[in-house]
Amino acid sequence: MRTFEQLFLSAVVILFLTGVVFAKPEKQKAGPGVIPTPQKWDYQSGEFTVTPGTKIILKSESIKPTDTAVQELETVFKTDLKLTLKIVRTNIPEKNAVVLMKANSSAGKSWLRAQNLSFNPEMEEEGYFLKISPEKVVVVGKSDQGLFYGVISLIQLIRASGTHSLRAVLIQDWPALKFRGISDDMARGQVSTLKNLKEIIRFSAYYKMNTFMPYLEDLFTSKKYPAIGKGRGRLSPKEVRELQNYAKKYFVQVIPIFELLGHSENILIQPQFAHLAEFPGAASLNTTNPETYKFLKTIIQELAHQFVSPYFNAGLDESWDVGKGKSKRFVKRYNIATVHVNHYKKVYRMLKKQGKTMIMYGDIILRNPEILTQLPKDIIIMDWHYNASANFPSVEFFARTGRKFLISPGVSDWLRIFPDLTNALVNIKYYTQKGAMYGALGSIVSTWGDYGAANFKELDWLGFAFGADCAWNPEKADVEQFRRQFTTQFYGGDFPEIESAYTLLTETAARIQYRDVWRHPFAPTSTSSGTLLKQSVNCRNTASDVQKLIQTAKPNVSRNAGQLDYMAFSARLTGWYGRRLETVVWWKQLLFEYILPKDRAKFRNTAAHKFRKMGSEIADLGQEYKQLWLRNDKKANLQWILLQFNRQKAFWDIKADQVEQGIYEENPTIPSQFIYFPAAADNGTIVPLAYFRKGFELREQPKKALLQVINNGVANSYVNGKKIGESVVRRTASMTVQSQWVKVYDVTRRLRRGKNLLSFEVRNYDPAGKAGVNVYLWLVFPDDSTTAILSDMYWKSANEYFKNWEKLNFDDSAWFNPVTRPFRRFIPRPYFKYNLPSWVE
């Protein structure tokens, strides 16, 4: 068993090895313990001591006791120093006092003259002076917002001190960038409760961020289209209104991000909006359909009415489907850039009519730079990059065109069970510095929730706060100093154990994605057993170490102790994953060493017990995950994550059942194959349309028949000449949509004794696509015997339409046998006996 000193030493070693992020920087003057780091500070002699007789003096008439700044200051004295201070007006001695004043008041002007200080132009909107002397503390802001930020700095100094005494210092401060904030992906899964949204606002304000961008997609309530966002935790008008009113008190503006071209799959998957799609199953709107713009006009009007900010982020990123379907002829006639420009201008005019300044992501522009010269000059470009680099050429590109632009780094949390802070902090620091150098308006740090948002955003606070630090004062951003100060401010003290836990999880848990956890445990892998075992040991050691570190620190944590539960969960899940790797290697090695069934039988009970234990543990982790989710998020969308935990448990239980039945080896890969028209065998040949048929005879009527269809394109499915459904879903970041990729139809009543026919029409809209399908028909007969009909090379295929092609009596003798091609992702076999269809991993 390792001691705490050994654990801490191992973390220090990792800090050193991770390079630029955790390496010790050049010696510089230590900051005053405020996040973000102030622009200027000068330590002076002496200190101010807060006593029960200390008063809060409001020296300007415009400052009221009910102001947020005053209330926050009063609260920190009560909670942190256990003192209830009187709030008074002027005309009393200012000794032993905390004095708040506005720069334009007579008291403020007098104080500034006496101190030989003045507000420079950069300080006008959000700047402040904070002076702590042995006699008193003075906070001066020219604006309400500046005064608020000065008070926040004072609060942070009180908390950093940990005592009633404050070191004398003069701080002159202002932000380098105008927009500083967070972009929160609510659309893919975790939809914060109103209470949690308010906590995010307070957190933002505490680190002097002034912008919150909720990424919505479909998560707002539309009067005209009530189906949008239904059942997904959408924000009600009342919630939006209350959130904005609350944010206003903390000088945070709420700017909605609503996708007005791509990433619209959550809406377009619904039948009533399908006609607005570029093609069936597309994630992008059809830019050639007038109905699209009637729809957008209504959406924009409703959103503009609900969100009061003068800014509106229209998204417009990753619109990869444009030009593949209904707009294809327009792209061919003009070009992809022109089609996008025409759409952008229409959206721009709609937003302008609502009094909104349009913000849009810049990735499509970077692919088609000619777009930029055709866009209105007042559109703000939001440039996003998430890689760890010191070189971001797009920043210079947008700057040299004279465009207003924001930069958006990321916290590197998406898909991971813990954020990759090594990548994130490098990305945030150098990207923000580059943006500031070239005149960016601001920096908005993004979190994303691809594939269900399993990654808890509660693990992102450190990354968000560092983004605030960099956006306020890019040149003084220092990772080592920041991490130490963040622990003090966020957790209420100096906790090297927590810093070490962050480091250890970054180096291990951040390398594990949730889809690794959810993948079938016995799926084929090219990774050697030795590598898997080393990873297993690392995971299990990290899990043990982090849990010990958190257990040591948590009893003494005075603020945000609940956030440590999310770190502890990441550690436990990391440990389980390590045990999973070890168990799989153990089983494979056992099968390799013992060939004969009678020898393997000796391990039957041991193996079944191990497998059931793994399943039980992941089920318990799923329940813990559920409890953590529901602390801060609405219940909506949680079912998709719990489904994956349940599937993982089922895999282990099924394996245990098989072993107990003497079934030791089974390939978990789906046995049915993706089939294509023969021309698809050539990698360079495009096969956008294909038809497939499979005739078969049944000796008797099945008592159960389930047809599983996985499409590579848009697939229309027929049984005995009757259409039973359409499969339009492709891989997408939305778990709500992704869950519909694998279609399962109950076709028991569609089949008959004797001859039967399965037939499929598949169209792939991808320019380099190949139309294909994977089919698995599971049949259960009255005597409980089972069989399966699988798509394979013995089916029939064509690449053109024939009348009555889907009918049983159609002559397909001239059709070709299809070819099979491996699919780009692993798909486990269905276990219909356990009510477990396949899933595209």
C-alpha positions in Angstrom: 0.0 0.0 0.0 1.4 3.3 -1.0 1.6 6.3 1.3 0.2 9.7 0.6 3.7 11.0 0.0 4.3 8.4 -2.6 1.0 9.2 -4.3 1.8 12.9 -4.3 5.3 12.2 -5.6 3.9 10.2 -8.5 1.6 13.1 -9.4 4.6 15.5 -9.4 6.5 13.2 -11.7 3.5 13.2 -14.1 3.3 17.0 -13.8 6.9 17.1 -15.0 6.5 14.6 -17.8 3.4 16.2 -19.3 5.6 19.0 -20.7 4.4 22.5 -21.4 1.2 22.4 -19.4 2.6 21.3 -16.1 6.2 22.3 -16.5 7.4 25.0 -14.1 7.3 28.4 -15.9 9.9 31.1 -15.8 10.1 32.9 -12.5 7.6 35.8 -12.4 6.1 38.0 -9.7 3.5 36.0 -7.8 0.0 37.2 -8.3 -2.3 38.3 -5.5 -4.3 35.1 -5.6 -7.1 36.4 -7.8 -8.6 34.6 -10.9 -8.4 36.1 -13.5 -4.9 37.5 -12.8 -5.2 41.3 -12.6 -3.5 43.5 -15.1 -1.5 45.4 -12.5 -0.9 45.0 -8.8 1.5 46.6 -6.3 1.9 45.1 -2.8 2.2 47.7 -0.1 3.2 47.6 3.6 0.8 46.5 6.3 -2.4 44.6 6.3 -6.1 45.2 6.9 -7.9 43.2 9.5 -11.7 42.6 9.4 -13.3 42.9 12.8 -16.8 42.7 14.1 -16.8 46.5 14.0 -15.8 46.8 10.3 -18.5 48.4 8.2 -19.4 48.3 4.6 -19.8 51.9 3.4 -21.7 52.8 0.3 -20.2 56.1 -0.8 -22.2 56.6 -4.0 -26.0 57.1 -4.1 -26.2 54.8 -7.1 -24.9 51.8 -5.0 -27.7 50.1 -3.1 -27.7 47.5 -0.4 -29.7 45.2 -2.7 -27.1 45.4 -5.5 -25.6 42.0 -6.2 -22.1 43.2 -5.5 -23.1 44.4 -2.0 -25.0 41.2 -1.3 -22.2 38.9 -2.4 -19.7 40.9 -0.2 -22.0 40.7 2.8 -22.5 36.9 2.2 -18.8 36.2 2.1 -18.2 38.0 5.4 -20.9 35.9 7.0 -20.0 32.5 5.5 -16.2 32.7 5.4 -15.4 35.0 8.3 -18.5 34.4 10.4 -19.1 38.2 10.7 -22.2 40.2 10.1 -21.1 43.7 9.0 -23.3 46.7 9.0 -24.0 48.3 5.6 -24.1 52.1 6.0 -24.0 55.3 3.9 -21.6 58.2 4.1 -20.9 60.8 6.8 -19.0 58.5 9.1 -15.3 57.9 9.5 -13.9 55.6 6.9 -11.5 53.8 9.1 -12.0 50.1 9.7 -14.3 50.0 6.7 -14.8 48.4 3.3 -15.8 51.4 1.0 -17.6 50.9 -2.3 -17.8 53.9 -4.6 -18.4 54.8 -8.2 -15.7 56.7 -10.1 -18.1 59.4 -11.3 -19.5 60.2 -7.8 -18.0 63.1 -5.9 -16.5 60.7 -3.4 -15.0 58.6 -6.2 -13.5 61.6 -7.9 -12.0 62.9 -4.7 -10.5 59.5 -3.8 -9.0 59.1 -7.3 -7.4 62.5 -7.2 -6.0 61.9 -3.7 -4.5 58.6 -4.9 -3.3 60.2 -8.2 -5.2 57.5 -10.1 -7.4 57.6 -13.2 -9.4 55.2 -15.3 -7.8 54.5 -18.6 -10.0 53.9 -21.7 -9.7 50.1 -21.3 -11.3 50.4 -17.8 -14.4 52.3 -18.8 -16.9 49.4 -19.0 -15.5 46.7 -16.7 -12.4 48.0 -15.0 -11.9 48.8 -11.3 -9.4 49.9 -8.6 -9.1 47.9 -5.4 -6.9 49.3 -2.7 -6.3 47.5 0.6 -4.5 49.6 3.3 -4.2 49.1 7.0 -7.0 51.6 7.6 -9.6 50.5 5.0 -10.4 48.7 1.8 -11.6 50.8 -1.2 -13.3 49.4 -4.3 -14.0 51.9 -7.2 -15.7 51.1 -10.5 -16.7 53.5 -13.2 -19.6 51.2 -14.1 -21.8 48.9 -12.0 -20.1 46.0 -13.7 -16.6 47.3 -12.9 -17.5 47.8 -9.3 -18.9 44.2 -9.2 -15.7 42.8 -10.6 -13.7 44.8 -8.0 -15.9 43.3 -5.2 -15.3 39.8 -6.7 -11.6 40.3 -6.5 -11.9 41.4 -2.9 -14.0 38.3 -2.1 -11.3 36.1 -3.7 -8.6 37.8 -1.7 -10.6 37.1 1.5 -10.9 33.5 0.5 -7.3 33.2 -0.5 -6.2 34.6 2.8 -8.1 32.2 4.9 -7.9 34.6 7.8 -9.4 37.9 8.8 -6.3 39.7 7.6 -5.7 41.0 4.1 -2.3 42.0 2.7 -2.1 45.6 1.6 -2.2 45.9 -2.2 -3.3 48.2 -5.0 -4.9 46.5 -7.9 -5.7 48.3 -11.2 -7.6 45.9 -13.5 -9.6 45.5 -16.7 -10.2 42.8 -19.2 -8.2 42.3 -22.4 -11.2 40.8 -24.3 -14.8 42.0 -24.5 -16.5 38.6 -24.6 -15.5 36.0 -22.0 -17.6 33.0 -21.4 -18.8 29.4 -21.8 -20.6 27.6 -24.6 -22.6 24.8 -23.0 -23.8 21.9 -25.2 -27.3 21.1 -23.8 -28.6 19.6 -27.0 -26.9 16.3 -26.9 -27.9 15.1 -23.4 -27.4 16.9 -20.1 -29.9 19.7 -19.9 -29.3 21.6 -16.7 -32.1 22.3 -14.3 -32.8 26.0 -13.8 -31.0 25.8 -10.4 -27.9 24.4 -12.1 -28.0 27.0 -14.8 -28.0 29.7 -12.1 -25.0 28.0 -10.5 -23.2 28.2 -13.9 -24.0 31.9 -14.1 -22.7 32.5 -10.6 -19.6 30.5 -11.4 -19.1 32.5 -14.6 -19.4 35.8 -12.7 -17.1 34.7 -10.0 -14.3 34.4 -12.6 -15.4 37.6 -14.4 -17.0 35.9 -17.4 -19.8 37.9 -19.0 -21.2 35.6 -21.6 -23.1 32.3 -21.5 -24.0 30.6 -24.7 -26.4 27.6 -24.3 -26.2 25.4 -27.4 -29.8 24.5 -28.0 -30.5 22.8 -31.4 -34.1 22.0 -30.5 -34.2 22.7 -26.8 -36.6 25.6 -26.7 -40.4 25.8 -26.6 -42.0 26.9 -29.8 -45.6 28.0 -29.9 -46.1 27.2 -33.5 -44.1 24.0 -33.5 -44.8 22.4 -30.1 -43.2 19.1 -31.2 -39.7 20.7 -31.2 -37.7 19.5 -28.2 -40.7 17.7 -26.7 -39.5 15.1 -24.2 -35.9 16.3 -24.5 -35.9 18.7 -21.5 -36.4 21.8 -23.6 -36.3 25.2 -21.9 -39.7 26.8 -21.2 -40.2 30.5 -21.9 -40.4 30.9 -18.1 -37.1 29.2 -17.5 -35.4 31.4 -20.2 -36.9 34.5 -18.7 -35.8 33.7 -15.2 -32.4 32.6 -16.3 -31.8 35.9 -18.1 -33.1 38.0 -15.2 -30.8 36.1 -12.9 -27.8 36.4 -15.3 -28.4 40.2 -15.7 -27.8 40.7 -11.9 -24.4 39.1 -12.4 -23.6 41.0 -15.6 -23.7 37.8 -17.8 -25.6 38.0 -21.1 -27.2 34.8 -22.4 -26.7 34.4 -26.1 -28.5 31.4 -27.7 -26.8 29.1 -30.1 -29.5 27.7 -32.4 -28.4 25.8 -35.5 -30.0 27.3 -38.6 -28.5 24.9 -41.2 -26.6 21.9 -40.1 -26.9 19.9 -36.9 -30.7 20.0 -37.3 -31.1 16.2 -37.1 -33.1 16.3 -33.8 -35.8 18.3 -35.6 -35.5 16.8 -39.1 -35.9 13.2 -37.8 -39.5 14.1 -36.9 -41.9 13.2 -39.7 -43.6 16.6 -39.7 -40.2 18.3 -40.5 -38.7 15.7 -42.8 -39.7 17.7 -45.9 -37.3 20.4 -44.8 -34.3 18.1 -44.9 -31.7 18.1 -47.7 -32.4 14.4 -48.1 -34.1 11.8 -45.9 -32.0 11.4 -42.7 -29.9 14.5 -43.4 -28.7 16.8 -40.6 -28.9 19.9 -42.8 -31.9 21.9 -44.0 -32.9 22.0 -47.6 -31.8 25.5 -48.8 -33.8 25.2 -52.0 -37.2 24.7 -50.3 -39.2 28.0 -49.6 -40.8 26.2 -46.7 -37.4 26.0 -45.0 -37.3 29.8 -44.8 -40.9 30.1 -43.6 -39.9 27.7 -40.8 -36.7 29.6 -40.0 -38.5 32.9 -39.9 -40.9 31.6 -37.3 -38.1 30.0 -35.2 -36.0 33.2 -35.3 -39.0 35.4 -34.3 -39.8 33.1 -31.4 -36.2 32.8 -30.2 -35.6 36.6 -30.6 -38.6 37.2 -28.5 -37.4 34.9 -25.7 -33.7 35.9 -25.7 -33.1 39.6 -25.1 -29.4 39.7 -26.0 -28.7 41.8 -29.1 -26.6 38.8 -30.3 -27.7 35.6 -31.8 -25.4 32.7 -32.6 -26.8 31.0 -35.7 -24.4 28.1 -35.6 -24.1 27.3 -39.4 -21.2 24.9 -38.8 -20.5 21.5 -40.2 -23.3 21.6 -42.8 -21.7 18.7 -44.6 -25.0 17.5 -46.2 -25.6 20.6 -48.3 -25.3 19.8 -51.9 -25.8 16.0 -51.5 -29.6 15.9 -52.1 -32.1 18.5 -53.1 -29.6 21.3 -53.5 -27.2 19.2 -55.6 -28.2 20.7 -58.9 -27.8 24.2 -57.5 -24.3 23.4 -56.2 -23.5 21.9 -59.6 -24.8 25.0 -61.4 -23.1 27.5 -59.1 -20.8 26.1 -56.3 -21.0 25.0 -52.7 -19.8 28.4 -51.5 -22.5 30.3 -53.3 -25.3 28.1 -52.0 -24.0 28.7 -48.4 -23.7 32.4 -49.0 -27.2 32.7 -50.2 -28.5 30.9 -47.1 -26.3 32.9 -44.8 -27.7 36.2 -46.2 -31.3 35.1 -45.8 -30.6 34.1 -42.2 -28.7 37.4 -41.6 -31.7 39.4 -42.9 -34.1 37.6 -40.7 -32.0 38.2 -37.6 -31.3 41.8 -38.6 -35.1 42.4 -38.8 -35.3 41.1 -35.2 -32.6 43.6 -34.1 -30.0 40.8 -33.6 -26.3 40.9 -34.5 -25.5 37.5 -36.1 -22.7 35.3 -34.9 -21.7 32.2 -36.9 -19.1 29.5 -36.7 -16.2 29.8 -39.2 -15.4 26.3 -40.2 -17.3 26.3 -43.5 -15.7 29.6 -44.4 -12.2 28.2 -43.8 -13.0 25.5 -46.3 -14.5 28.0 -48.8 -12.7 31.3 -48.1 -14.5 33.1 -51.0 -17.6 33.1 -48.8 -16.1 35.7 -46.5 -16.0 38.5 -49.1 -19.7 38.1 -49.9 -21.0 38.3 -46.3 -22.2 41.5 -44.5 -19.4 43.1 -42.6 -21.2 43.1 -39.2 -21.4 39.3 -38.9 -19.2 38.1 -36.1 -17.2 34.9 -36.9 -16.7 32.4 -34.1 -13.5 30.5 -35.0 -13.1 27.2 -33.1 -10.2 24.9 -32.7 -9.6 22.4 -29.9 -6.1 21.0 -30.6 -3.1 21.6 -28.4 -1.0 23.9 -30.5 0.7 27.3 -30.5 -0.2 27.9 -34.2 -3.7 28.9 -35.2 -3.5 30.4 -38.7 -7.3 30.9 -38.9 -6.9 33.7 -36.3 -4.6 35.7 -38.5 -6.8 34.9 -41.6 -9.9 36.4 -40.0 -8.0 39.3 -38.5 -6.4 40.3 -41.8 -9.8 40.4 -43.6 -10.9 43.0 -41.1 -13.7 40.9 -39.7 -14.9 40.9 -36.1 -14.3 37.5 -34.6 -14.4 35.4 -31.5 -12.2 32.4 -30.7 -13.6 29.3 -29.1 -11.1 26.8 -27.5 -12.4 23.7 -25.7 -12.2 21.9 -22.4 -11.6 18.5 -24.3 -14.2 16.7 -22.3 -16.3 15.2 -25.1 -16.6 11.4 -25.1 -14.1 11.1 -22.2 -14.8 10.0 -18.6 -12.5 12.8 -17.5 -11.4 15.9 -19.5 -8.0 15.9 -21.2 -6.7 18.8 -19.3 -3.2 18.5 -20.8 -4.7 19.2 -24.3 -7.3 21.7 -23.0 -5.0 24.0 -21.0 -2.5 24.2 -23.9 -5.3 24.9 -26.4 -7.0 27.5 -24.2 -3.8 29.4 -23.3 -2.1 29.6 -26.7 -5.3 30.0 -28.7 -6.5 32.8 -26.5 -3.1 34.6 -26.6 -3.2 34.3 -30.4 -6.7 35.7 -30.5 -5.8 38.6 -28.3 -2.7 39.4 -30.4 -4.8 39.7 -33.5 -7.7 41.6 -32.0 -10.3 39.0 -31.2 -13.5 40.3 -29.6 -13.4 37.5 -27.1 -13.0 33.9 -26.1 -15.8 31.4 -25.5 -14.7 28.1 -24.0 -16.7 25.2 -25.3 -17.9 21.9 -23.8 -19.5 19.3 -26.1 -21.7 16.3 -25.4 -21.4 14.2 -28.5 -23.2 10.9 -28.4 -25.4 11.5 -25.4 -23.2 13.8 -23.3 -22.1 11.1 -20.9 -19.2 13.3 -19.9 -20.2 15.2 -16.8 -19.8 19.0 -17.3 -19.2 19.2 -13.5 -15.6 18.1 -14.3 -15.1 21.1 -16.5 -14.9 23.9 -14.0 -11.1 24.1 -14.0 -11.0 24.4 -17.7 -13.7 27.0 -17.8 -12.0 29.1 -15.1 -8.7 28.9 -16.9 -10.5 30.1 -20.0 -11.7 33.1 -18.0 -8.1 33.7 -16.7 -6.7 33.7 -20.2 -9.4 35.9 -21.7 -9.0 38.6 -19.0 -5.3 38.7 -19.0 -3.8 36.5 -21.8 -0.2 37.5 -21.3 0.0 36.7 -17.6 -1.8 33.3 -17.9 0.3 30.7 -16.1 -0.9 27.2 -15.7 1.0 26.2 -12.5 0.0 29.3 -10.6 -3.6 29.1 -11.9 -4.1 25.5 -10.8 -2.9 26.3 -7.3 -5.1 29.4 -7.1 -8.1 27.5 -8.5 -8.0 24.8 -5.9 -8.0 27.6 -3.2 -10.8 29.5 -4.7 -13.0 26.6 -5.8 -12.5 24.2 -2.9 -11.7 26.6 -0.1 -8.1 25.8 0.7 -4.7 24.5 -0.3 -5.3 20.9 -1.3 -2.4 19.2 -3.0 -4.4 16.0 -2.9 -7.0 17.5 -5.2 -4.3 18.8 -7.6 -2.8 15.4 -7.7 -6.2 13.8 -8.3 -6.7 16.1 -11.3 -3.3 15.2 -12.6 -3.7 11.4 -12.2 -7.1 11.4 -13.8 -5.9 13.5 -16.7 -3.1 11.1 -17.4 -5.3 7.9 -17.3 -9.1 8.5 -17.2 -8.9 11.1 -19.9 -7.5 8.5 -22.3 -10.6 6.4 -21.8 -13.7 7.2 -23.8 -17.2 6.2 -22.8 -17.5 4.2 -26.0 -14.5 2.1 -24.8 -16.5 1.4 -21.6 -19.6 0.5 -23.5 -18.0 -1.5 -26.3 -18.6 -5.3 -26.2 -15.9 -6.6 -23.8 -15.0 -9.5 -26.1 -15.0 -7.5 -29.3 -12.0 -8.3 -31.5 -9.0 -6.1 -30.8 -5.5 -5.8 -32.3 -4.0 -4.6 -29.0 -1.6 -7.1 -27.5 -2.4 -8.8 -24.2 0.7 -7.2 -22.7 -0.4 -3.7 -23.6 -3.9 -4.4 -22.2 -2.5 -5.6 -18.9 -0.3 -2.6 -18.5 -3.3 -0.4 -19.2 -5.2 -2.4 -16.7 -2.6 -1.9 -13.9 -2.5 1.8 -14.7 -6.2 2.2 -14.5 -6.6 0.2 -11.3 -3.7 2.1 -9.6 -5.0 5.4 -10.7 -8.5 4.6 -9.4 -7.2 3.5 -6.0 -4.9 6.5 -5.7 -7.4 9.1 -6.7 -10.1 7.7 -4.3 -7.6 7.9 -1.4 -6.6 11.4 -2.3 -10.2 12.5 -2.5 -11.1 10.8 0.8 -8.2 12.6 2.4 -9.1 16.0 1.1 -12.9 15.9 1.2 -13.6 16.3 4.9 -11.6 19.6 4.9 -13.1 21.0 1.7 -15.3 24.0 2.6 -16.7 24.8 -0.9 -18.0 22.7 -3.7 -17.2 19.4 -2.0 -19.9 17.7 -4.0 -17.9 18.2 -7.1 -15.4 15.7 -5.8 -18.0 13.0 -6.2 -17.8 13.4 -10.0 -14.0 12.9 -9.8 -14.5 9.9 -7.5 -16.9 8.4 -10.0 -14.5 8.9 -12.9 -11.9 7.1 -10.7 -14.2 4.2 -9.9 -15.2 3.8 -13.6 -11.5 3.9 -14.5 -10.9 1.1 -12.0 -13.7 -1.0 -13.4 -12.4 -0.5 -16.9 -9.0 -1.7 -15.7 -10.6 -4.8 -14.2 -12.5 -5.4 -17.4 -9.3 -5.4 -19.4 -7.7 -7.9 -16.9 -10.8 -10.2 -17.0 -10.9 -10.3 -20.8 -7.1 -11.1 -21.0 -7.5 -13.8 -18.3 -10.4 -15.4 -20.3 -8.6 -15.3 -23.6 -5.4 -16.8 -22.1 -7.5 -19.6 -20.4 -9.0 -20.5 -23.8 -5.6 -20.5 -25.4 -4.1 -22.8 -22.8 -7.0 -25.2 -22.4 -8.4 -26.6 -25.6 -10.5 -29.5 -24.6 -14.0 -28.8 -23.2 -13.5 -31.0 -20.2 -10.5 -28.9 -19.2 -12.3 -25.7 -19.7 -15.2 -27.0 -17.7 -13.0 -26.8 -14.6 -13.1 -23.0 -14.8 -16.8 -22.8 -15.7 -18.0 -21.6 -12.3 -15.0 -19.3 -11.7 -15.5 -17.6 -15.1 -19.3 -17.3 -14.7 -18.8 -15.7 -11.3 -16.2 -13.2 -12.7 -18.4 -12.3 -15.6 -21.5 -11.7 -13.4 -19.5 -9.7 -10.9 -18.3 -7.4 -13.8 -21.9 -7.0 -14.9 -23.1 -6.3 -11.4 -20.3 -3.7 -10.9 -21.1 -1.8 -14.1 -24.8 -1.9 -13.2 -23.9 -0.3 -9.8 -21.8 2.3 -11.6 -24.8 3.0 -13.8 -27.0 3.7 -10.8 -24.3 6.0 -9.3 -24.1 7.8 -12.7 -27.9 8.2 -12.6 -27.8 9.8 -9.2 -25.0 12.2 -10.2 -26.8 13.2 -13.4 -30.0 14.0 -11.5 -28.2 16.3 -9.1 -27.9 19.0 -11.6 -29.7 17.9 -14.8 -33.2 17.1 -15.9 -34.2 13.5 -16.3 -34.7 13.8 -20.1 -32.1 12.0 -22.2 -30.6 10.1 -19.3 -32.2 7.0 -20.7 -29.7 6.8 -23.5 -26.8 6.7 -21.2 -28.4 4.2 -18.8 -29.2 2.0 -21.9 -25.4 1.7 -22.5 -24.7 0.8 -18.9 -27.5 -1.8 -19.2 -26.2 -3.2 -22.5 -22.7 -3.6 -20.9 -24.2 -5.5 -18.0 -26.1 -7.7 -20.4 -23.0 -8.6 -22.4 -21.4 -9.9 -19.2 -24.5 -11.8 -18.1 -24.9 -13.3 -21.5 -21.3 -14.5 -21.4 -21.8 -16.0 -18.0 -24.9 -17.9 -19.2 -23.0 -19.2 -22.2 -20.1 -20.4 -20.1 -22.5 -22.2 -17.8 -24.1 -23.9 -20.8 -20.7 -25.0 -22.0 -20.4 -22.4 -24.8 -16.9 -21.0 -24.4 -16.2 -19.3 -27.6 -18.5 -17.1 -29.6 -17.6 -14.3 -32.0 -19.6 -11.3 -30.7 -19.4 -9.6 -34.2 -22.7 -9.5 -36.0 -22.8 -12.4 -38.4 -24.9 -10.7 -41.0 -22.9 -8.8 -43.5 -23.3 -5.4 -45.2 -24.1 -6.2 -48.8 -23.7 -4.0 -51.9 -24.2 -4.1 -55.6 -21.1 -5.8 -57.1 -19.7 -2.5 -58.6 -19.1 -1.4 -55.0 -16.2 -3.9 -54.7 -14.1 -1.2 -56.4 -13.3 1.3 -53.7 -13.4 4.2 -56.3 -16.8 3.3 -57.7 -19.9 5.1 -56.4 -23.1 3.1 -56.0 -25.8 5.6 -54.9 -28.7 3.2 -55.5 -29.2 -0.5 -54.9 -31.9 -3.1 -54.6 -31.6 -6.4 -52.7 -33.8 -9.5 -52.5 -33.8 -12.7 -50.5 -36.3 -15.4 -51.0 -36.7 -18.2 -48.4 -39.1 -21.0 -47.4 -40.5 -21.7 -44.0 -41.6 -25.2 -43.0 -44.1 -23.7 -40.6 -45.3 -20.4 -39.3 -42.9 -18.9 -36.8 -44.3 -17.8 -33.4 -41.8 -14.9 -33.3 -40.0 -13.1 -36.1 -37.8 -10.0 -35.6 -36.2 -8.2 -38.5 -33.2 -6.1 -37.7 -32.1 -3.6 -40.4 -29.0 -1.5 -40.4 -28.8 0.9 -43.3 -25.8 2.5 -45.1 -28.0 5.0 -46.8 -31.7 5.4 -46.8 -33.3 1.9 -46.7 -36.9 1.1 -47.5 -37.7 -2.4 -46.1 -40.3 -4.8 -47.6 -41.6 -8.2 -46.4 -43.5 -10.2 -49.0 -44.1 -7.1 -51.1 -45.4 -4.8 -48.3 -43.4 -1.9 -47.1 -42.8 -2.2 -43.3 -40.6 0.9 -42.7 -37.9 3.3 -43.7 -34.4 3.6 -42.1 -32.9 7.0 -42.6 -30.5 7.5 -39.7 -26.7 7.8 -40.2 -24.0 8.3 -37.6 -24.7 11.5 -35.7 -23.7 13.2 -32.5 -27.2 13.1 -31.3 -28.0 9.9 -29.2 -31.7 10.6 -29.7 -31.2 10.1 -33.4 -28.4 7.6 -33.2 -30.7 5.3 -31.2 -32.9 4.9 -34.3 -30.1 3.7 -36.6 -30.7 0.0 -35.9 -34.3 -0.7 -36.8 -36.1 -3.8 -35.4 -39.5 -4.7 -36.8 -41.8 -7.4 -35.5 -42.7 -9.2 -38.8 -44.3 -12.3 -37.2 -47.6 -11.7 -38.9 -46.0 -10.7 -42.2 -44.5 -14.1 -42.7 -46.2 -17.3 -43.8 -45.6 -21.0 -44.2 -43.9 -21.6 -47.5 -42.3 -19.0 -49.7 -41.3 -15.6 -48.3 -39.3 -12.6 -49.5 -37.2 -9.8 -47.9 -36.5 -6.9 -50.2 -34.8 -3.6 -49.7 -34.3 -0.4 -51.7 -31.2 1.6 -50.5 -30.1 5.1 -51.6 -26.8 6.7 -50.3 -26.6 10.5 -50.7 -22.9 10.7 -49.9 -20.9 11.8 -53.0 -18.6 8.9 -52.5 -21.2 6.6 -50.9 -22.2 3.1 -51.6 -25.7 2.0 -50.9 -25.8 -1.1 -48.7 -27.7 -2.8 -45.9 -27.2 -5.3 -43.1 -30.1 -7.6 -42.4 -30.7 -10.1 -39.5 -34.0 -12.0 -39.4 -34.5 -14.0 -36.2 -37.1 -16.7 -36.2 -38.5 -18.7 -33.3 -40.7 -21.7 -34.1 -43.4 -23.4 -32.0 -41.0 -25.9 -30.6 -38.7 -23.0 -29.5 -36.1 -23.8 -32.0 -34.5 -20.8 -33.6 -32.8 -19.9 -36.9 -31.6 -16.7 -38.6 -31.6 -15.4 -42.1 -28.6 -13.2 -42.7 -27.6 -10.8 -45.4 -24.7 -12.3 -47.3 -23.2 -12.8 -50.8 -26.0 -15.3 -51.8 -28.7 -12.6 -52.0 -29.7 -10.9 -55.2 -28.9 -7.3 -56.1 -29.5 -4.7 -58.8 -28.6 -1.0 -59.3 -31.7 0.1 -61.2 -35.4 0.0 -60.7 -37.6 -2.8 -62.1 -41.4 -2.7 -61.8 -42.7 -5.1 -59.1 -39.1 -5.8 -58.0 -40.3 -6.1 -54.4 -43.0 -8.7 -55.2 -42.6 -12.4 -54.4 -43.3 -13.5 -58.0 -40.7 -11.1 -59.6 -38.1 -13.0 -61.6 -34.7 -11.9 -60.2 -32.7 -14.6 -62.1 -30.9 -11.8 -64.0 -29.9 -10.0 -60.9 -26.4 -10.2 -59.5 -25.1 -11.7 -56.3 -24.0 -8.8 -54.1 -20.6 -8.2 -52.6 -19.9 -7.8 -48.9 -17.7 -5.1 -47.4 -16.6 -4.7 -43.8 -18.3 -1.8 -42.0 -16.2 1.0 -40.6 -17.4 0.4 -37.0 -17.8 -2.6 -34.8 -21.4 -3.9 -34.5 -22.2 -6.6 -31.9 -24.5 -9.5 -32.8 -28.1 -9.1 -31.6 -29.2 -11.2 -28.6 -33.0 -11.1 -29.2 -33.5 -13.8 -26.5 -32.3 -11.1 -24.0 -34.2 -8.3 -25.8 -30.9 -6.9 -26.9 -30.6 -5.7 -30.6 -27.4 -4.6 -32.2 -25.9 -1.2 -31.7 -23.4 0.6 -34.0 -20.5 1.3 -31.7 
